[in-house]
Each structure stands twice: as structure tokens, then as C-alpha cells.
Amino acid sequence: MVIVLNKILLFIFTFLIIENSFKSNTSYEYNNSSKPYDKYNVTIYRDIWGVPHIFGDKDEDTAYGLGYAHAEDDFKTIQDVLIAARGNLAEYHGRSVAANDYMVKLLKIWDLVEKNYDNGLSEDVTRISEAYADGINHYVSLYPDKGFKGVFPVEGKDIVAGFIHRMPLMFGLDGALAGLASGKYPKKNKDSTSAQSNILNQRMLGSNVIAVSPARSDDKYTRLLINSHQPWSGPVAWYEAHLHSNEGWNMVGGLFPGSPVILVGHNENLGWSHTVNSPDLIDIYELTINPKNPNQYYFDGKYENFELSEAKIKVKIWGPIKWTFKRKVYRSKHGPVIKNDHGSFAIRYSGHDEFRYLEQWFRMNKSKNFNDFENALKLMSIPMFNTIYADKKGNIFYVYNALFPERKDEYTWEGDPLSGDTSENLWKDYLPYSALPKILNPKSGFLQNCNSSPFLATTGNQNPDASFYNKNLGIERFQTNRALRAIEIYGSDTSIDRNEFYKYKYDTKYSEKSVLVSNLKRFLSEAETIDKDVNKVLSILKEWNYETDSLAVGVHYALDAIKPVYNPDDYIYNYELIMKRLKESVKKTNDHFRKIDIRWGEIQRLKRGNKNMPLSGGPDILRAIYTKGDKGQRKAIAGDCYFQIVEWSPSGEVSSQSIHQYGSATLDSTSMHYDDQVELFSTNRMKPVWMNIKDIKLNLLNSYSPGGEKGLKEKL
């Protein structure tokens, strides 16, 4: 047995040596002598918070500078995003992420890129894609030890592929695929806001966006809250940047690793933000397989051949040892196919042939007014997201953006899989932009969306009429706690001043109508126990005012016992289970703290570097915080993160403030910007955003041009 094993190992090592000896060297030639990046004319200004302000001559100069600057702050994550989009993640990180690589092949992401990159995208989009890639390549050329062998140089196609790869994960396609691959009979998951992706931990936790027009401001300002809730690290963690070019690009806001454009933010004229919505964008079809030929399926009266290919997935086994696994890929007229013990299932999803995500966001970046912005929305490349907009002229706008399949009413689109035997239920087109729920300049002067119903986006009678929209579209009909509170505080104040707008954003209360409070009240009215400590906690909960301020007592008991959800219809009340959870929480608290009446801030903490601070807020609070257990405490890991408050004066001048939960240096623990915003974030404070060069230079840490020598910095 030992001899056989040794022979196998010898063969593997010999194979690897031979393979590495004869394959072409695809690694980047780290030769800076020719200075290939001198064609880019850009200066990066780092302000006192480390935020990069990237000033380029042309748009591509700016995109190049962004690629370089972001690589300085979060290269590891950018690299992982790039190799994930290539379908090579397992080659560097092992079999736990092999599902990603199979998905890339299954969805034919690179077929889509190769087919459309040169002729399907506008030239300015390909230019910024190539330039952003060059910025990353340049950084790696200076620091070659940081890059994986064989990954660099990257190209513009890699950047576009990253958007194609990422987007379906936002609305839960990977969850549907993973369910089928694990052998489950398919059922639709309608709660994309809480779905956990298996690919790169791309979890969408929710968001808030609120706009107030001059009609609702005491000072006639227009105000916009850009408040996305994301994981605090990884591929969908926000990075703050300011992008400026002499071709009319002047955006400041947040972006994800691998993006050459701002995804949420503002320019001098307008701004917007997104919240995750949950339209029904995925359909699953059960196929009838030819009993005489497993490579055929029944469709419209005859058996059709599957489109067959082979996915080759290279997996890191141990150290330098890698192995290539092969797996068949099946595709039908419906889309990609997964076979399991329950049958063969095809998945069709919105945007399955879409590749212009980056183009639409770039058009939004370059918009100068509402007409420009709406024309960008009408591209309908981005298949989801509530979007709220505001501008310097006082316009506010909401749209429930979704790429709705045009489905026939006679079929049931929820529940069990559809029959794959006929083309009659195989949709090909989408509903037009004109069919989307939207509101422009409501008389109330107020718009909100907090992962909630579009039919309650404002106060008054100007909401979209829910009766006009078929339930098979999957549009939410419920209100999250954040939406309830937004309407209760912003919506009830007819004259909101600046201080109130800021104060309301940091609201820490659960509404009396929320899932948590309504079920807690019911439980407290029924609760009986002889346990002395539990009775004490019940008394604490009866006195609790539903605030999650750091000084509040009883918060964690309510959260542990009730475990609230967004949608009231999804909550199943169970007295015995709630009491069991409460007793467990009381015991854990006693064991760790040796007391029961614990302030929330002693439990919920913001930890970064050497800083460990109390933190207000909680799940589904306007001051949204999500945590994980950490030695008896709860370490904040997601929710409120990078966000902005933007204002336009009556004369149209823009100003804004922002905050990041950590700082601009995402991974470098030695940097002063690794945790320099922690205290501000913990104490509900923000920092100014500087957009003009004069203000930037007055608050400058350093500036440099990436085309220069390694480490060259011009101190100003």
C-alpha cells in the first residue's frame, strides 16, 4: 500500500513539474523600463482620511488611477474578484470555492464576454475597463510578490466579466444552483435580502435611501441619504473614492473591488442610491429526459439534444499541488441544467444574456440632469435594485427597478418547478421601463425605500397602485422596521431641518408595528416561569422602550428570543421556542458577565485594530448593525458601513458628508487609515467630503502620479 501511494505521489509531482515546464508563462513581465503606463495623465490626491481623489485628463486616465489607488488599499480582494470571474478561484483557494468555478462555466460568462466586448459595448466603456485593468497591472508590476502567478496582466474583459459574474449573485441565483447541486427539490427563495451566497460571501443585508425635496425642508434644501448595508469586508464591502476627469466625470461615493465606476454616490448635479429588492427573476423548469438517451430532453413534441461541454476546474489540493477535475455541463433551451436524484432541472434568470451592467452605471455617473439619468435607467441592463434619486434642481425620484420576465398569466410561476416540455411557458422578453413602479416629485416632498414595498414609498396618495401589478412579479408588499420608522419620523415631520435629517438617520428604535415588538408584546403577555433570573429579565423587557442605543438594557434578550425577520408573513410565533431561547440567553449572559442587566453597548462592539468601542443600533434598525458572536460579546461585521448625506442648497451648490466604519485602508493594518474613522462611526459622527481641488489641497495628506518611480510621492 505504501509503495503504491509513493508511486502515485511521484507521478503527481512529476506531472506537475512537466506541466509547469512546458506551459507558457502567462505571468506579467515585471519590467518597468519601458514605462508602459506613462500614457495615463493622472494625479491621486490622498486627503487626511486617506480617501483617494483621482484627477485625470480623460475618463480612462481617471479609471487607471482608480485601479492603482484601490489596489494600494485592497489588492487581495480585487485579485480574488478577478480570479473568481475567470472561474479560477479553486486553483488558488482550494475545493471549498470550486462551486464558483463550475458556475462560471455553467453560465457561459466568458462566452458572453468574448461575443460582446468589442462590438456590444460602447468604446468609452471598454476604454475605462482597459485603463482600470492597467492601473491594477501597474501596481502588481511594482509589487510582484503580492500577485498570484498566472493571473496578471488582467484585461478590460476581466473587469466586464466581473460585473456579469457578480450581478446574478445579488438576486440569489447561486442559492438556487447550490440547492439543486446539493440534491434538493427546487423551491423558490423569495427573500433575496437575507440570502447567503455561497460564492465569495456576497451577502446582501439591506439598505436605506431617503430623499427630501425643498417642499419638505425648512431651509429649502434638497437632501439625500445614501445608506447601503453591506458586509464590512470582502468583495461587496464599500470603498470610498472621488473620480474626476476633464471629460465631465466628477463622482464621489462608494464602489466594490473590481469596479471602475461609482455605484452609489453623487456628482455636483445629482445623486442616487440603491436598496436590494426581491423581484421574481428566476424560474426553474423540470425536464423530461429521454429514457433511451440521457443527453436528450423532451421539448415541443420531440427530444432535443442538450448542449454539452466540459468544465475543467483546476483545484489547489495542498501547497503547490493542483489537480484538474472535469465535469459535464448541460444546457437546454431554457438555460443551464443541474441534474440530481429528483430529476433534471433548468434555470432561466433575468439578464442571462446581459453584459452592459458597467455601461449603465457609467452612464449614471456621467449624467448631468434627470433626463440623462432616466435615459441611463432605460438601458435596463441592471436587473434589480430600488433606486432613489435627487438633484440640485430639487427633483426627487423613485423607481422599483427590475428586469421583469414577460410571463403568461395562465401559468403558475410560484412554488413547484414549471414543466420544461413546452415553449409556451418559456419567456423571452421583459416588461418595458414604462411598466415599472415609480414616483417623480411627490407632493409630500419625501421618498424612502428600506427594502420594502414600493407602494408605500411616500406619504399621501401618490404611491404606485399595487392593484396594477401582477403578483407573479414578486414585488414586495411588506414594510421592514426601517421603512416603518422612516415613515414614522421623516414622514411625519413636514418641515425637516438639517439637524433633524441627520438625527433621524441615526434612529435606533423598533416600531411598535415591527415584527420584533408585536411578537415580543404577545410573548410578554403570555410568559410565565418560576426561574428568578428569567423573571427579572421579563421585567426588564416590559420596561424596554424598543431603543437600541448603546445605553439601553434588555436589547440582546429581545433579539435572542424573538429573532425578527423583515417580512411579518415569514414569522411563525412559537411561545415554547421563544421561552427556550430567552432562558439560554439569560444563562449565557450570567455566565459571561456575572450579571443580568447589561447595557447594549457592553455587548455590541466595534472592533478594529486596537480599537474596541460600543455601538448603537441593531438588525433592521435605521442605524443598522449586524453582528457575530465574539467571546460573549457581539462583534459588528455588517450593516451600516460607508454612507453619505448629500445636500443641494436652493441655489444648487452641493455639499456632503460621509463616514466609513473603518477607514480607507481596507487590509493594511499598519496604515493610519486602517481604523481612523472607527471613533467617528461609533459616536454617530461624519466627516466632510471635498470635491473641488482647492478644498482637497487644504486637507491633503499627499499626492502622487502612479506613472512615476516606485514609492514616489509629491508632498504638498
N, C-alpha and C positions, 0 to 999 in steps of 0.2 A: 504493500500500500504506500509506504514511504517513497519507494523507488518510483512508482507511478506518479505520485504527487510531485516529486522533484523533476521528473521529465516534463510534466505539464507546465510547471513554473519556468523551467528552462526554455520551453517552447514560447511561452508568453513573452519572456524577456527578450529572446532572440527576435521574435516577431516585432516587438516594439522598437528594437534597435534598427532592424532593417527598414521598418516603416518610416522612422524618423530620418534615416539616412537618405532615402530616395524621394521623399515627398518634397515638393517645392517649398521654399522658405517664404511663408506669407507674412512673417513679422515685418513690422515697419523698420526701414533702414534709418536708424537714428543718426543721420548725418546732417548737421546744421550748417555745413559750409556754404551750401548754395542759397541759404535763407529763403526757402520756398514760400514763406508766409509774409514776405515784405510787401506783397501786393495789397495787403489789407492796411487801410489807413484808419486806425482806431486808438483811442486812449481810454483806459479804465481808471476811473476815479473811485477810490475807496473812501467813503465818509467815515466819521468817527465810530460808527457802529459796524463798519466793515461791509456795508451794503455796496455792491458794485454799480456805479453809474457809467454806462458804456456809451461813449460818444464816437460814432463812426461817420465817415463821409457818406457812404452808401449803406443801404439796408444790409447788404452782405458783409460789410465791414463790421457793423454792429453785431450781427449774428455770430461772426467769427469771434469777436471779443467776448460775447456771452459764453460761447463754448469753452473758451480758455478760462474765464473767470469762474464759471461753475465747476469746471474740473479742478481748479485750485481748492475749492471748498468741499466738493463731494464726488471726487473721481470714482471711488469704489462703486457707489450706487449707479452712476452713469454707465460705467463699464458693465455692470450686471444687467442693466436695462437693455443695453445694446446686444449683449450675447443672448439674452432671453428672446429678443425679437428675431435673432438669427436662428433660433432653435438649437443653440449650443450650450445651454445653461448646465446640463448634466455633465458635459465634458470637463467643466471646471469645479462644479459643486456636488457632483455625485448623483446617485439614483433618486434621492428624495425629490429632485426637481425635474426628473425625466419626463413627467407628465406634460410639462410646459413644452418640451421639445417635440413631443408627439403632436400636441395641439397645433403648433406652428405648421407642421406638415399636413395635418388633417384639414386645417382651414385654408391651405394653399396661400399663405400670406405672401410668400416670395414670388409665386406665380403672378399674383395681383400687382406687386411692386414692379416686376420686370415688364409686365404688359403695359403699365400705365405711366411709369415715371417720366419717360421722355416726352410723351405726346398727350398725356392726360392731365398733367399738372401745368399750371402757369409757370412761365420762365422765372419770374421773380421768386416763386416758392422753391423751385429747385435751386436757385442761386443761394438763398438763405440756408437751405438744407446742406448744401455742399460747404458753405462757409462755416456753419456751426460745427460740422464734422471736422473741418480743418482746424478749428480752434482746439478741439479735443486732441486731435493728432499732434498739434504743436506742443501741447502740454506734455503728452507722452514722450515726444522726442526729447524733451528736457529732463524727464524723469522716467526713463525706460523701465526701471525696476518695478514700477507700480502697475504696469500693464501686463496682462496675460499674453503669452506667446501665441501668435497666430490670429489675434483679434484685430490688430492695427496694421495699416490705417483703416479707419472707417470711412464710409462714404455718405453722401446725401440719401442714398437709398436706404441705408440703415436707419436714418432719422425718420423717414416716412414710414418704414416698416414698424418702427416703434409705436407710432400712433395707431396703425392698423392692428397691431398686437394688443395694445392696451385697452382700446375702446370697448370691445365685447366683454372684457373682464369687468368693466364698470357696471354692466347690467346683468351680470351673473351667468354668462354663457359657460364659463369654466365650471361653475357649480353644476349646471345641467349635464355637461360632459362627464364630470367626475362621478356624478350619481349613476349614470349609465355604465361607466367603466368599472365601477365597484360592484356591479351586478344588480342594482336596484331597478324596480319597475318605475318608469318615469312618472313623476308628478310635477306640476308646475310650481315653482317657487316665486311667489308674487312679492316677496319682501326683499327687494334688492338693496335697501338701505342698511340692512343688517347682515347681508350675506357675506360669508367669509370666503374669499377667493383662495384657491389652492395654489395660485400662481403668483409668486413674489409678494404674497401678503397684501394684495391690493384691496384693502377693505374700505368701503365707503360708509362712513358713520353718520352722515347727515350734514346739514349746513343751514345757516340763516342768511337771508338777504332782505334788507328793508330799505325802502326809498320813501322820502318825504319831499313833496314839492313846495314851492313858495306859498301855496294855498294853505299849508298846514304848519308853516314855520312862522314864529313870531317876528323873525328878522328878515323874512322873505328869501332866505337861503334855500337852496336845494341840497339835500343830504342823502348819502348812500352808505349803507353798512355792507361791507364785503366781508363775509364771515363764514368761510368754509371750515368744516370739521374733518380733519384728516389724521391719520397716524402721524406721530411725531418723528418718525424715522422711516427710511426705506424709499421705494420708488414712487410713492404718491405723497411724500412729505413736501410741503411748500418751501420754495426758495425765493427770496425777495431780490428783485433786480429792477434797474431803471434802464430802458433801452431808448437810445436817441440816435437818429440819423438825420442828415440833411435832405433826405427824401421824404420827410414828413412823418417819420416814425418817432413817437415820443410817449412811450408807455411805461408805467411803473406798476408793479404788482407781483403776483405770485405765479410760479411755474413749477413743473415737475422735472426731475432729472431726465434729460434727453429731449427737452422741448426748446426750440429756438425762438419761441414767442411767449408772450404773457398770456396766461389762460384766464385769470381773473384780475381785474385792476382798473386803471383809468389812465387816460391821457388828459390833455388840457381842456378838451371839449366834452368828454363823455366818459362814462364808466359802466361796468356791469359786474355781476357775479352770478354763479350757478349754484343750485342745490340739486341733489340727486332726486330724481323722480322714479316712479316704478311702472312705466307703461308696459303693456304686454308685447314684448318684442321677439319672443321665442316661441316656436311651435315644434312639437315633436310628432313624428309620423311613425306608425308601426308598419313595417314592410312584410309582405308575404314572399317567402323565399321559395324558389323552385326546388321541389323535393329531389329532383334529379340533378340539379346543378346549384351548389351553394353560392355561386358567383352571379346569380341572376335573381331579380325580384320582379313581382307582378305589377304592371302599370298600364292602365288603359287597355285592358284586354289582351295583353301579351307579356311575355317575360323579357325584361331588358337586362343587358349586361351592366354590372357595376363598373364604374371607372376605377380601375385598380392601379395602385402604385405601392412602393415600398418605402417606408420610413426608416432611414438609418440613423440611429441615435447613439452617439458616442458618449460613454459614461465613465467618469472617473471612478475607478474601483478602490485604489489605495495608492497614495503617493503619486509616482509618475505613471502607474499602470492604468491604462484606459482600455475599454472594450467596446466594440461597436455591436449593438443589438439591432436586429431587424424585425420590423413589424409591418403587417399589411395595412394599407389604408384603403378604405372603401368609401366611395362617393356615389350618390344617386342623383336623380333629377331634383330631389328635394334639398340635397345638401350632404354634408358629411354624415357617415354612418358609424354607429357603435353597435357591436354585437355582444350580447350577454346571454345568460341562461333563460331569460324571459323572452328573447327574440332578437330581432334586428330593428334598430331604431335610427331614423334620420332626423337631423336637426336643421331647421331653417330659421334664420335670425335676421333681423333688420340690419341693413348695411353690410350684408355678406359680400357684396361686390363693391363696397365703398372704399376709397383711398384718399379722399380730399379733406380729411379732418384738419390737418395742418393748414391747408389753404383757407378754410373757413375761419379759423382762429386768427390767421394773419390778416384777413380782410377786416375782421372785427378790430384788431389792433390799429389798423390804418384808417378806420372810419373817422370822419370829421363831424358828422351830424347823424340825426336819427335815420334819415333816408339811407345814408351809407350803411349804417348798422343793420337796418332791416334787410337791405339787399344782401348783406353777408349772411344773415339768418336764412334767407330764401334759397341759399345753396343747398340747405337741408342735408349736409354731409354728417354733421354731428347728430347721432340718433336719439339723444336723450337730454336731460337737464332742464329743470325750470331755470329761466333766465329773467333777471330784473335789471333794468337799465335806468340811468338818469343822465342828464346833461346840463350844460351851462345855460341853456335857454329855459330851464325849468320843466322840461319834459320828463315824465316817468312812465315806464312801460314794463309790462309783464307778459311772458309767453310760456305756456306749457309746451316746451319744445319736445318733439318726439317724431321719430320716423315710423308712423303707424302703418303696419301692413293693411292693404285694402282687402279685407276678408269678407266673404259672403255670409250673410246673416243666417242662412239655413243650416249652418254647421255650428256645433258646439265647440268653442275654442278654449274652454277651460276644462280642467280635470284630466280625463284619460287621453292617451295619445289619439291623434287622428288616424284614419285609415290612409295608408300610403298607396292604395291600389288605384287611385284616380287622380286626374289632373284638375278635377272640379274644385277641390279644396286647396290647391297649390297656388297661393297668391304670388304675384309677380310685381305688382305696383304698390305705391304708397299713397296715402292721403296727402293732398297738397298743403302748402303752408297756410292757405286761407282757412283750412279746416281746424287749425289748432286753437285751443282756448287762449285768449289774450285780452289784455286791458291796456288802453292808452289813455293817459291823463284822466284818471277818475276824478270826479268832483270832490271826493274826500281828500285828495292830495296825499294818499297813503297807499302803499303796496307792501305786501310781505309774502314770503314763502319760506317755510321752515320744514321742508319735506312733507308737505301737507296738501290738502285739497286745493286745486286751482279755483274752485267755486266759492272759496272764502278768502280770496287774496286781498280784498279790501273791505272797508266798511261801506254801508249804503247799499244801493240797488244796482251797481254797475259790474257785479261779478258775472262771469260767464254762466249761462243757464245749463245746469247739469243734464236736464232732460234732452238736450240736443246731442248728447254724446253717448254712443253705444257702450254698454258695459263691457263688451269684448275688447275694448281698447285698453282696459286695465287701469284707467285713471283713478287716482286715489280719491276717496270720499271722506277720509277721516282727517282730524286735526291732531297733530302732535302737541305735547305740552308747550313746546316752544311757540308754536303757532297760536295756541290759546293765549299764552302770555303776551305775545306780540300784539294781538288784538285787544287784550285787556288793558295794556299800558300805552303803547303807541296809539292804538286805535281809539282810545277813549279821551286822549289829550288832543284837543282841537287846535292848540297853539303851542307847538313844541319848540323850545329854545335849545341852544347848543348843549348846555349842561344836561338837560333832560334827555336829549338824544343819546348822549354818552352814558348817562345813568341807566337808562332803560336797557342798553345793550348788555350791561353787566348784571342784569336782573338774575337773582338766584332762587326764585320761588317756583314751586309747583302749583299749578292752577287747581282750584277746588274741583274743576271738571276733568282733571287729568286721570289717567289710568291708575297712577300710584295713589293719589289722595282718595279717589272714590272707593277703591278696594281696601285701602287702609282704614277708612271710616267704617266700612262694613265689618272688617275684622275686629276692630276695637269694640264695636257694639256687641260682638259675639264672644269675645275672648274670655276664657275662664281657666285659671290654673292655680295650683297650690304652691308653685315654685316662687319663693320670696323674691329672688333676683328678677325673674321674668315679670312679676307683678310690678316691681319698681320700674322696669323698662316700659311696661304698658302705660304707667302713669306719665313717664317722660314723653311717650308718643302722643298721649292725649293732650299734652301741653304744647307740643311742637306746632309751630306756625307755618310749616312747609317751606321754610327758608333753608338754603344750603350754604349760607355764609360760614366761613371758617370757624366762627364762634358758636354756631348752633350745636345743640346737643340732641342726639337721637337720630340723626340723618342716616347713619350706616345701618341702624336696626331696621328702619323702614325699607331701605334699598335691599337689604339681605332677605327680608321676609317677603316682600311683595314681588320683587324682581319685575319692574314695569316694562312694558313694551310700547312701541309707538302707537299701534292701532288698537283701540279698545276692543274691536271684534276678535282680535287674536288672543286676548287674555282670558284664561279659564280660572275662575276663582275656586280655590280649594282650601278650606279652613284648616284641615289637618296638616297639609303641606306647609302652609304659611306659619302655623304654630311651631312645627318642627324646625323650620329654617330660623325662626326667631330664637328658639332655645339654643340652637347651635351657635348663633351669632353672639348671644349673651355669654355662653361658655368661652368662646374664643376671645372675646373682649376681656373677660375676667382673667383668663389665663395669661394674656399678654400684658395688659395694663394694670392688673390688680385693682381695678375699679370699673364701675359701670357707666357713670355719667361723663362720657368722653366727648370733648369738642371735636367737631368735624375736621378742623384744621390739624389736630393731632394725628388724625388717621390719614387723610388725603394730603399727599405731599408732592411737591415739585422738586425732583432730584436731578441734578445735572452737575457733573464735576464734583467740586467740593461743596456745592450749594444744596441745601435741603430746607425747603420753605413750605409753610402752609398754603393751601389752595382752596378757594371757594368754588362753588359750582358743583355740577353733577350730571349724570346721564339725562339727556333730553331737557336740559336747562338752557335758557338763553346764554348763560355762561357755562357752556357745555364742557364737561370733563369726563373722560373715560379712563379707567384705571385697571391695574392688575395687582394681585396680592404681593406684598413685599415685607416679609418678616413682621407680620401683624399690622402693618400699615398698608396703604394703597398708593402705589406709585402711578402718577399720571402718565399716560402713554399716547393719548389721542383726544380728539375733540377740538375745542378752541385752540388755535395754533396761530399761524400768521394770519392777521386780518387788518383791514383798513377802515377808516371812517373818512369819507370824502365830502367836501363842501364846495359849492359854487356860490359866490356872492351874487347879489342882484345884478351887478354889472358884468358877471361872467368870469371873475377870477377864481382859479381853482386853488385849493389847499387841502392837505390831507395829513393824517397821522396813521401810523402803523405800529404793529408790535409783532414780534416773533417769540415763541415760547422759550427758545434757547438763545439763538444768535445766528449770524450768517455763516459761521464756520461749522458745517454740519458734522464733520467727523474728526477734525483736528483738535484733540483735547489740549494741545499745547498753546492754541491760539487764544488771544484775549477775547475773541468773538465767539468762543465755544459756549459761553454761558453769560455773556454780558447783558442780556436782556431778561434774565431769569427774575431778578428782583422787580423790575417794572411789571412783568407779566403777572407775578404773584400778587402784587399790590394794585392791580387794575389801572395801571398807567400805560401811556403810549408815548411814542417818540415822533418828532416831525419827519415828514417826507420832503426832501429837497428835490426840485425838478429843474430849476434854472442854474446855469453854470456858476453864476455869481454866488448863490447860496451854497452850492456844493463846495466851492473853493473856500468859503468861510468856515466850513465844517469838514475839512479834508484831513484825512489821515495820510494818504499817499496817492500817487498816480503813477502810471507806467503804460508803456506800449508793449504788448506781448511779442512784437516782432524783434525786439532788441535782444541783448545777451541775457543768458540765464540769470535771474535774480535782479536785473536792472530795475531800479525804481527811482523815479524823479520826485524828490521831496519838495513839496510846495509850502 
